[in-house]
């Protein structure tokens, strides 16, 4: 598949040596010129291929998300980021996801002894990159969902509003990940006939403080999202983890 879009960009796979998917200047403000019509068409074709492959390239999803935002008006900088990503893929063709089944009630770092063996466990890890977009100041949400120690879903998303604090950005990330996990939990229950428990992990003490109390306090612009998550946590539908999971021994 690499050769399809490498040939479009005029890259030689033997001459590439990139150590990371993202270009060093990816988070800098884009002041470059727009691409000409022909180059813009090639850019959209390559990004379309990458979006198709995104589910199999979790380590590249952040960059693919960035490139997809330039679909209407590709720029010279976005083209540079695209060429860097394709060059990285050319010299890392052996990288792939490894799924090692650990059991229904097992997690990445530890098991869940309080859950019956006949039930399922979904682990949801969420994070955000607060105000990372230098132009719009929107944050990026990310979630990775694991079942039996195997990653079954991951996605980065640009938040639709400008978060006023890192804790607020983390709440949006928790909300996005929780929405995805509820859908997957219901699908698992339908497929297996076993109840699925959802455990959401976040490293933000501010977000945990907001979600574990009742009411919105002064965060009135977050009222609907906060109250929805608070209700899910209070009912036990989602179990918010107050600490990071233990590191493997």
N, C-alpha and C positions, 0 to 999 in steps of 0.2 A: 504493500500500500504506500510505503514511503516514496517509491519511485514515481508514483502518479503525480504527487504535488511537488516533488523535488525537480522533476523535469519541467514542470510549469514555471518554477522559480529559477531554473537554470543552475541548480546546485549539483555538485559532484559529491556523492556519498563518501568517496574515499578521502576527500580533503577536509572533512568536517571534524571538529574536536571541541565540542561545547560540553561544559561540566554541569550545567543546570538548565532547566527548561526556560527560565525567565531571563530576559535581557536585563542588564544592570540598571538601565534607565527607564524601566517599565513604569515606575511610580512617579516619574517626573512629569511636569505639565507639558502637554503636547502643543507646541507652537509651530510645527512643521506644516508644509503645504500639502494640499490634497493631491491624490494620485490622478494621473490622466485616465481617460476612459478605459483603455486597454489594460493598464496595470490594475485598475480598480476591479475589473471583471475577473482577472486572474486571482486577485486577493480574495474575492468573495468565493470563488471556486475552492480555493485551498482551505479557507475557514469552514466552508460547508463540509468538506471531507473530515476536518479535524473535529467538528461538532458531532459527526456521525461516530467517530472513534472515541469520543470523550469518556464514555462509560468504561472503556478498557484502558484508559490512561489517567487514572486518578491523580498522578503526580504532575500532570500537565493541565488539569482542569482550570486552575487559576488563570493561566495564560490564555487558554482557549476562551474563557469567559471574557477576558479583556479584549481579545481580538474580535469577538462577536459584537461588541459594542460599537465597532467601526464599520458595521455592514453597510450603512447608508453613505458614509463619507470616509473612506479609507484615506489615511495620511502616510507620509513618508516614514514617520516614526513607527506607526503600526505595521508597516511593511517590514521594517527592520526587526521588530519583535517577532513577526511571523517567520522570517528567514532564520532567526536565531533558534526558534523552537523546532523548525524542521531540521536544522543542522544538528540539534541535540538528539532528535529522534533517529537521525541517520547513524550516529555513533553509539547508540544505546538500544540497538534492536533486540538484545537479549533480555531486557528488563520486562518482567511480567508480574501479574498478581498471583500469589500463591495462597490457596484456600485450604486450610487444615482444620477439619471438623473437630471441635472439642466437646461437643455435647450440647443438648438443649439448654441446660442451666449453667453452662460455663461461659465465662467472659474472657477478655483478652488477658487480664491480669489475675483474676481470681474467680471462684465460683460463687453461687448464691444459695447457701444451704437452707435459707428460710423459704425457698421456693420448691414446690413439689416437682419431682422428676417428670411428671406427666405434663408439665407446663413449659412454655417457651419464654426465653429472655431476649429482649432487644436492648442493646447498649447504644446510646446516642451520644456522640461527642461533638460538642458545638464550640465555636469560637468566632471571633470577629476581628476585623482589621479596621480600627476606628479611624474614620475620616481619611482613608488612604488615597482616595481620588483627589488629586490636587486641583482639579477644575470644578467639580461639583461638590466636593467634600462629603460625598456619600461613603458609607462604610460597606465592607464586604462581609457577608455571613457565610459560614461554612459548616457543614455537618457531615459526619461519617457514621453510618449505622451498621452495627455488627450483630450477627446471629450465629451462635455457636462458635464464636471466635473468628468468623469469616465476614469480611466486609461485603454487604449486599447492596449498599447504596452510598453514594457520596455526591455532594454538589456544592459549588460556591455560587452565591447569588449577590447581586448588587442590591442593597437596601433601597426601598422606594422613597424614604424620607431621610433628611439629614439628622443624625443622632447628635444630641447636645452633650453627651458624655460617653465615656467608654462603657459604663454600666448599662446605659440605655442601648448602646449598640449590641452588647452581649445579650440583653433581654430579647431584642429582635432576632438574634441568632438562635436563642433557645426556642423562640416561638416558631421559627422556620423549621428547625430540626424536629420539634415536637409534632408539627403538622404532618411532616413526612412519616414520622415513626408511627403515628396513629393509623395512617392508611396502611402501612406495611404490617402493623400488628393485626389489623382486621383481616388482611389477606392471609396472613399466617394462620390465624384462627380458623378461617374458612377452609384453607387447604388441609390443615392437620387435625382440626377438631379439638385443638388444645388452646387454652387461654394463653395470651401473650402479655407479659409484664414489661413495662418500659422504664428503663433507667437512663436519665439524662445527666450527663456530666458537663460541668462548666468550671473553668478555673477563675471565674470572676466572683469575688466575695460580694461586690456591689449588686450584681444581678441576682445572686442567691438571696441577699437580704430583701430585695424588692419582691421576689417571687414567693418567699416563704412567709411573708406577713399577709394580713388581710387588708384590703383597700388599696387605693392608689396613692394616698398621701398628697404630695405636691406634684406628682407626675400626671397631671390631668390629660395631657396630650397623649399619654400612653394608656388611658383608662381601659379601653376595650381589650387590648392585647394583654395587659397585666391581669385584669380580672379573669379573663378566660384561662390563662395559665395558672393563676392562683387557685381557681376552682378545680382544675384537673389535678393539681398537686394535693389539694386538701382532700379530694375524693379518693386518692390513691391510684388514679388512672395513670399518672406519671409520677415516678419517684425521683425527685431531684437529689443528686448526690452532693453533699456539702464539702467533700474533700476530693482531691484527685485520687484516682485509683492507685493502689500500691504498685510500685515498680516490681518487675519480675525479679526473682532471686537468682 
